[in-house]
Amino acid sequence: MTGSTRGISPAALRLWRGAVLALQIILGAVEVARVWEFGTLSYALAAILAATVVLTPHLAHIEAAMRGSRPRHGHIGLAIMIAATIGATVWIGSMWVFLYAPVAVSAVIVLRARWSVGVVGALGIGAVAASFLPGGVAVAGTDLSPAWYVLYSFVFQGVIIAMAVGLVAAADRMHRTAPTLLDARARRERAIVTARIDTALVGPLDDLVEATRSAVVHPDEDRVSTVVDVADSALHAMRRAVSHSHHRTPPPRADELSALAAPSRLPLAIAAGWFVVALCPLITVLGNGLTPAEGCAAALLWITAVVPAGWAALHIARSRTLRLGFLVPLVPVTAFVAGLVLFGPDWMSLGWVAAATCLLSIRHRALRVVLAGSIVAWITVDYLLSWFGGDPALGAFLVFYGLVLTLEAVLALTGAPWLVRALDEFRTVQNEIASVSGDEERLEVSSRLHDLLGQTLTAISLKGDLARRLLTRDAQRARAELAEVAELAMSQHAELERVLRGELTLRLGDEAARAGHLLEAADIRSTIDVRATENVAIDTVGAWVVRESVTNILRHSCATSASIRTTQDADHWSLTIRNDGAPAEVTPSGDGSGLLGLGRRVTAAGGTLRTGTERGAFTVVARIPMRSDLWKSDRS
């Protein structure tokens, strides 16, 4: 298994779920085939009926578990499974004990923990007791006692099913909760940035309101100058708040990411399951009455094989590169061959570990597939050669049984580390996406603050300066300007709240009219030729462009004239803003506000923003396509 596992797609989840369900059906077919081969026709028909009754609710249970939900009518289905299992055991005998494991897994899924432990224990005891019933367990080619073989098979099958269901359920949970994490991270970033900005601006805005009220009541030059100074201070405070809001907030705590995290005990449970599967060859040979020396040799060979296999699995699960990976399988393969020489076919299941090690550690795809496939083929052929007694039906069953059991074990030993790795990498990717989402949220809030409050505070400063100049020449007009200043100042708190909540929307017509008044107050001749558009998205983007561009004219240029014009054809809508007082070079702010912020807004609408200076005139041109999907969404 190679390639990137950087994400878990819905198609991959469906494939995994289908593979787990197919595994259950195949295991049921194996047990029916066992009864068919070693029993009578009536036993076989009873096995088909019982397998259908048991597997139907079992498949529904594991399907619900893999989707992270409780199965509907799960208790009824479990009761039916237990009744069918008991009935089949009474009728067929001990050959049916190998389908106790699916019932145990369903009990774990359906029941609460304290009840499921008791039911699973009772099923295990029942399977061992049933092995003494007439009919024969049909332990092909081994001298294991039936009770010991049944107990290990019960644990072996249950562990493989539980591992597969648990991994897919964890993947599904992480995939479903990823959008929740992104939304939570965005809300967290907005809350943090909002608190910072609110703390930085509340005081200066309160001072501005008090200064304007005092200037309106007693309009003298000192009080008006105070209004201008306080407005400039509030503008600087706003800029500092915008700059600080671009600093990354601390990473989310572990409990905030719990929605995306796999269950904390999952890696430990998978490791335990992997160990149980790998234990099969040692259990098989130790149950055959070996001498102490032979037992020690078997244990030593098993440890020699399992340690490098586990090392390779651990590296895969932790997304680490295994150096000299092509050498790692040599040890398990050598232990496998040596064990076959010493212990015969009972050691054949160690080939599972050897094949899994080849798949986990060798990088060259063709080589690892050839080696692992050769070991699987060897095991399958050995089933045929060791126990084929002249009966073609028996030979066919043994080949089928050996192939299914080997593929099941190899896939469990190989797939579990890769799925753990996929879950870990998916969590990493989603955390990175959430971090980017938080950055975008901070930039959006600060850009809104810069574009909206920046112009208003600039307008207050300009109008206050105009009122100060008019005090000695036209007191009535000076009072009118101060009244507008007071109205603007008192609206700042409400506007700030709306900015931080993301509720403030702009309209192009209103912004164009506002721009005309501000340019006039700054003694800048203005030409406004703006036509309304039915496209709300384009209208809003155009309003933002007008507001920021006019703010830049008022704050950064020495313009004497400015123009704002819109044009529209069948395919595009354009907005052009020009002034004749631009400096020789204009460098956009790198803090995410200003022209860079405008560029992001226009690009998000599918358009382009072009700025430039020519012959002392600075021009901003926003060009946005009149796309049909935007029109439909706006009109609906």
N, C-alpha and C positions, 0 to 999 in steps of 0.2 A: 504494500500500500504506500503510494508515494503521492507527491504533489502537495499543494497547499491545502490546509484545512482551516483557512482563516475565517470561515463562516459556516453557518448551518442553515441551509436553504430549506424552504418548505418541501421541495422535491426530495431532498435528502432525508428529511424526516419521514415522508411517506414511504420512501424506499426502506428505511430502517424498520418502520412499523410492519410493512409487508413482509420483510425477511423474518421478523420475530414470529408473526402469525404463521408463516409458511413452515417455520421450524417446528411449531407445535403440531401442525397437521402431519408433517413427515414423521415425527416421533410417534404419533398415534398410529400411523400406517405401519411403522416397524413393529409395534407391539401386536397389532392385528395379524401381521404376517407371521410373527412368532407363534401365536396361537394357531393359525392356519397350518403351519408346518408341523408343530409338535402335538396338536390336538386333533379332535374329530371335526366333521363338518358342522355339527350342531354347536360345538364350541366356537368355531370360526364365525358362524352367523350371529351367535350371542355376542362375540367380541366386536363385530362390526356395529351392532346395535348399541352396545354399551359405550364404545368409543365415540359414536355420534352424540349420544346423550351427555357424555362427560365433556367432550371438546367444545360443543356448541356454547354452553355458558362460560366455559374457561376462556375461549377466544374473546367473548364479550368482556370478560373481566380484565384480561390483560390489555385489550384495546382501550378500555376506559382508563386503566392505570397509566398507560403510556401517554395519554392525553391529560393526565393530572386530575382526573375526576373520579368520583365514586361510581361504580357500576350501578345502573338502575336495577332494582329488584335483585341485588347481589346475593342477599341472604337466601332468597328462594332458589336461585341458580346453584348456590353452594350446597343447599340441602339436596337438590336433585342430583348433583354430582356425587355426593357422599352415598346417597341411596343406590345410585347406579353402580358405584364402585363396590359396595358391599354385596349387591346382588350378583354382579359379575364374578366376584371372588367366590361366592358360595357355589355358583353354577360351574364356572370354568376351573377354579382351583388356583393353585399358586402361580400359574403362568400369567395371571392378571396383575400381579403385584407391582409391575413396573409402571403402571399408570396411576400410582398413588401420588407421585411427585406433582403432576399438574393440579391435583386436588389441593395439595398442601400450599402451592403458590396462590391459588385462588383464595384459600382461607386467609393468607397473609394480606391479600389485596382487599378482601371484603370486610374482615373482622378487625376490631380494635386490637392493639398489640397484646394486651393481657389475655384476650380470648384466643387470638391466633396462635400464640405459643402453645397453649393447651391442645388446640386442634391439630397442629402440626406434630406435636409429640405423640398424640394418640394415633395419627395416621402412620407415623414411623413405626410405632409398636405394632400396629395392626398389620403393616406390610411384613414385618419380621415374623409375626405369628402366622400369617397366611403362607409363608414360605414352607411351613411344615405340613400344609394340606396336601392331599393327593393331587397328582397331575404333574409334578416335577417343575422346578424353576427353569429348566432348560439353560443351565449355565454351560454354554458350549465351550469345550476345550479347556476347562480349568478344574482344578481340584478344590477350589474354594468351597467352604460350607455354604449352603443356600442362604442361611440367615445372614451371614457376614456379607455375602455378595449382594443380597437384596438391600441391606442397610446402606451400604456404600452407594449402590445405584440410586437409591431414594435421595440421598444427599447430593450426589453428583448431578442428577437431572434437575433437581430443585434449584441447585446453585446456578446452573447454566441459564435456566429460564429466568430466575430472579436477577442475575447480572444483566441479561439482555433487556428485560423490562425496565430495570432501574436506570440504566444508561439512557435508553430512549426517552423515558419519562423526564429525566433531568434535562436532556437536550430540548425537549418540547417545552418544558417550563421556562428555560432560559430564553428560548425563541419567543415565547408569548409575552414574557415580562420585559423584553428589551425596550419596546416603545414606552412602557411605564417608567423605566429608568431614565430614558431620554427626557421625558416630560418632567419627571421629578428633578433632574439635574438642572433643566432650564428654569423651573420655578425657584430652585435654590439659588441659582446665580442671580435671577431677577430680584429676589428678596435681599440678598447681600448687597448688591449694587444699589438698590433702592434705599436701603438703610444708610449706606455711605453718603449718597448724594443728598438725601434728606437731612442728615446731620450737618453736612457741609454748607447747605444753602438756607436752612430755616432762619438762622441768625441774621445773615446779610439781607435776606428779603424782608424780615421784620423791621430792620433798621431803615430799609428803603421806604417802607410804608409810612413809618413814623416821620421820616424826613420830608416826604411829599405832603403829608397832612399839615405839617408845620409850615411849609412853604406856601401852601394854598391859603392858610389862615393869615399868615404874615408874609406876603410876597416881597421880601427884600433880597438884595444881591447875595448876602452871606448865606441865607437859608437855601436859595436856589443853587448856589455853588455847592452847598452840602449835599443836595440831591444828586448833582452830577458826580461828586466824589463817591458817594455811597453806591450809585449805580455802577460806576467803574469798579468799585471794590467787589460788588456782587458779581460782576462779569468775570473778574479774576478768580473769584471763588468757584464760579461755575466751571471755568476752564480747569482749575485744579481738580475739581470733582470728576470731570470727564477724564482727565489724565489718570487719576487714581483708579477709576473704574475699569481701566484697561489692564490693571495688574491682576494676574490670575489669583482667584480665591483658593484657599486651602483645598486639597483633594477631599472628596466625600469620605465620611467615616465608613468603616466596614459594615455597620448596621444599615447604612443608607443604601448599600449595594446588595443587601441580602436578597432582594427580589431577583437579582440576576445570578446569584451564586448557586452552584449546585449544592445539594445537601452536604453538610460538613463531614458526615461519616461515609460518604459515597466512595472516596478513594480507598479508605480502610476496608470497606465491604468488598470492593472490587478486588483488592489485593488478597483478601481471605478467600474469595471465590476462585481466583486464579490458582491459589495454593491448593485448594481442594481438588480442582481439575487435574493439576500436575501430580497429585498424590496417587493417582490411579495405578500406575505400574508398581509402586512400592506396596500398596495395599494388596495387589493381586499376588505378587510373589511371596509376601510374608504370610499370606493365608494358606499357603501350600505346604506347610510343615517343614520349613527349612531348618537346617542346623544353625546353631549360633554363629558359626563362622560364615556360612552362606548368607545369613541375615545381615551380618555386619557388612559383607561385601556388597549386598544389594543396596543397603542404605548408603554406603559410600559412593557407589555408582550413581544412585539417584541424586544425592547432594551435588556430585560433580556435574551432573547434567542440568539440574534446576537452577543452581546459582548463576551461571552465565545467562541462562534464559531469563531469569528474573531481572538480572542486571540490564539486559537489552530491553525488556518490557518497561523497566523503570525509566530508562533514558527516553524511550518513545513517549511515555506518559508525561514526562516533564519537558518535552520538546527540546531535548538535548541531542547533540550529534555524537554518535558512538564511533570512536576512533578505532581503526582497524577492524571494522565490523565484519569483514569477510572471514576473520580468524575465529570469531566467537562461536559459530556453529560447529567448529571442529570438535570441541569438547563434548557437547551433547550427542553429536553423531557417533563419536568414538565410544561414549558410554552406552549408547543404544546398541551398537554392534557387539560390544563386549558382553552386555547383558543378555543378548540373544544367544551367544555362545554358552554362557553359564546357566541361564535359566530357561531358555527355550521360548516358546510362543507367549508364555505368561508375561514376558518383558516387552511384548510388542507395543503396548500402549505408551512406552517412553518415546516411541517415534512421534507421538503428538508433540512432545516438548521439543524434540529435535527439529521437526518441520516448522513449528512456530518460531523457533530461534532463527531459522533461515529467513523466514519472512520478515522478522523484526530487525535483523541486524545487517543483512546484505543489501547494499544500495542498488546494485545492478539488477534491474527488474527481471530480465530473462533468466539470469543465473539463479536468483532466489526462487523463481517459480519452478524452474527445472529441478532444483534440489528438493524443495518442499514437495513437489508433485511426485518425484521419485520415491520419497519416503512414504507418502500416502499410498502410492501404488504398491509398494513393497508390503505394507501392512495389509492392504486389501487382498493381495495375492496370497499372503500367508494365511489369512482366514480361510481361503479356498483350499490351499494345499494341506493345511493342518487338519481340517475337520471334514473335508469332502470324503464321503464314504461310499460313493457310487450312486447316490441318489441325486439326480439333477436338481430337483426342487430344493433339497437341503443345501446344495451348493449355491444355488441362486439366492436363497435366503441369507446364507452366511456372507456372501459377497455384498449383498444389499445392506445387511446389518453392520458389517465391518466398515463399509464406505461411509454410511450415515454417521456412525459413532465417531469415526476418525475425523470427518469434516466438521462435525459439531464441536469436538474438543479443540481442534486446531483453530477454528474460527473464534472460539471463546478465548483461547490463549492469545491469539493475535489481535482480535478485534477490540477486546477490552482496553488495552493500553492506547490504541489509536483513538477510540471514542473518548477516553479520558482526556487525551491530548486535544481532540477537537473541541470538547467542552471548555477546556482551559483557554484555548486560543480564541474561541468565540467570546468568552467573557472579556478577554483582553481587548479584542476589536471593539466590542460594544462600549467598554470603558473609554477607549480612544474617541469613539464617535460621540459619547456623552460629553467628553471634555471639549470637543470641537463645538458641540451644540451650546455648551455653556459660554464659550468664547463668543459665539455669534450672538447669544442673548445679551452679553455685556456690551458688545459693540452696538447692538440695536438700541439699547436703552441710552447709552451715552451719545449716540448719533442723534437720536430724537431730542435729547436735552440740549445738545449743542445747536441744532438747527432751529429749535423753537424758542428756547429761552434766550439764546444768543442774540437773535434779532430783536426780541422785545427789550432786553436790557440795553442794547445799542440804541434803540429808538428812544428809550427813557433818557439816556445820556445826551443824545442829540437834541431832543425837545427841551430838556432842561437847559442846555447851553443856549438854545434859541430864545427861551424865555428870559434868560439872564440878559441877553443882548437887547431884548425888547422892553425891559423894565423902564428904561429912561425915555424910550421913543414912543411905545404904544402899550400902555399899561393894560388896556382891555384885552388885547391880543395875547400879552404875556400871561394874564390870568387864564385865558382859554387854553394856552399851551400847558400851563401848570395843572389845569383840571384834567387834561388828557394824560399828563404824566401820572397824576394820582390814580386815575382809572386803570392805567396800565400796571402801576405798582401793586394796586390792590388785587388785580387779577392774577398775579404771579403765583400765589399759593395754590389756587385752584388749577392753574395751568400746569404747575409742577406735579400735582397729584395725578392729573390726567396723563401727563407724559410718562410717569413712572408706572402707571397701570396699563399703559399702552392703549388708552381709550381716545386719544386725541387724533382726529383725522382732519386733513386739510383739503380745501377746495381751490382749484386753480383760479377761478374768478375772484374769490375773496382775497387770495394772496396777491394777485395782480393789482387789485384796487389798493390794498394795504401798501404795496411797494410804491405805487404812485405817490401816496401821501408821505411816505418816509423820504423818498427822493426829493420831493418838493420841500420838505422841512430842512433837508440838508443843502438846499440851493442847487440841486442838480436837475437840469432839464430832463424830462422823461417823455418817452414815446411808448405808449402801451397799446399794442394791437393783439389782443388775446381773444380767441374764439373758444367757446365752451365745446367740450367733446362729450359724447354720450358714454364713452368708455370710462367707467369709474376708476379702474386701475390706472389708466394713463393719466386721467385727471389728477389723481392723488400724487403720482410720481412727478408730474409737471409742477404741482404746487410746492413740493419739497425742493425742486430745482430752483424755482423762483425765490423762495424764502432764503435759501442758503446763498444764492448768487447775489441777491440784494444786500444781505448782511455783509458779504465780502466787499461789495462796492462801498458801503458805508464805513467799514472799519479799515480797509486796506488800500483804498485807491484815492486818487486826487481828481476824481472825475468831475466834469462839468456837464456832461450829458450821458444819458443811458437809454437803451431801448429794449423792449421785451416784445417779441413777436412769435406767433405760432403759425405754422403752415401744415396743411394736410392734403395728401393725395390718396389714391385708391389703396396704396400699400403701406404708407408710413405717415406718422405724425411727428412733427418736429417743433422744437422750442429753441429759440435763439435769443440769448441775452448778451448785450454788448455795452461796454462803457469805454470812454476815451481817456481814462486816467490810470490805466494799469501800469505797474512797474515793468521793468525790462524782463524780469523773470519771475515766474510764480511757481513756487514749490508746494505741492499739496501736502497737507498735514499727514503725518504717518500714524496718527493716533486713532484712525478709524472714523473720524468725523470729517467735516468739511467736504472738499471735493472728492476725496476717496470714499466717504460715506455716500455721496451722491452717485458715484460710479457704481457702487454695489446696488443701490436702489434701482438705477436704470438697467443695469445688467440683469437683475432679478426679474424685471419686466420684459426681458428679451431684447432690450435696445442697447444703444451705445452712447457714451458721453464723451464729447471731444472738447478740449479746452486749448487755448493758444493765444499768443500775443502777436499782433501784426500792426506795425506803424502806430504804436502807442495805444492801440485799442485791444482790450481783452475780451475774448468771445467764449461763451459757453454754449454748446449745441448739444441738445439731447434729441436723439432720433430713435423712435420706438415703432416697431411694426404693428399694423392694425390686424392682429391675428384673430381668426374667427373664434378660437376657443375662449379668448379673453372677452370678446363681445358676448358670446353666449352666456358665460358665467356672470357677467355683469348685468345682463338683461333679465336673467332668471330670478 
